[in-house]
């Protein structure tokens, strides 16, 4: 019998990157190789067919995952026994993809997601689940009691569903508790929020984008301790990755700066 899905409106969006990674296995050269996601997809009772025309989202989800994977890999090369905290972990398999046998890992998400996650993943001495809202201080104390710095925090496909006030609150919490850490996340522009009813996957769901920012470097003006290390848009990627998008989208990425900037990933240092 397949597992029933009983997730909140925003939490349900975790199924998009899950499907993306599963379908990526059909490619001759997968962006992300993740057989665990296919295993999970096959056990879920959900209408994934509605995303059959969501190529941009599915490819984009895998590219997003690849970029953040690379940042985490770099962090672990420098700090093999460091701690990674995945905010809004969903059904992500990043630990399975990147575990070096030494890292300490925390998967943080809301109770309904963690309940579902426990059906497919197991905690270990180095990998723990935390059932909480990211805006709840209690999870921070739990992490700091059981794990030492350096820390790297990730928020993949999370911040755009928060309000600007909540995003700023989160940044304040992180710099106040994880001084010197790295924070990797993705963000969208106001143009994407304005046109979200045309988004090829979100239009099939009830969730809505909320927070957006025109220039990601503006975050550095919120607090002098927020320092951007790197920012990436899909237009920055190698041609072999861009070819996975339609010709029209590739042209838009390349020749229309406003559209090229609608989605980007950033790596910040919290100093």
Helices and strands as residue ranges (DSSP letters): E 3-4, G 11-13, H 14-24, H 35-41, E 44-45, G 48-51, H 55-78, E 83-87, H 94-98, E 104-109, H 111-117, E 127-131, H 138-146, E 151-155, G 159-161, H 164-177, E 182-188, H 190-194, G 196-198, G 202-204, G 216-221, E 226-232, G 234-236, H 239-242, H 247-255, H 257-260, E 263-270
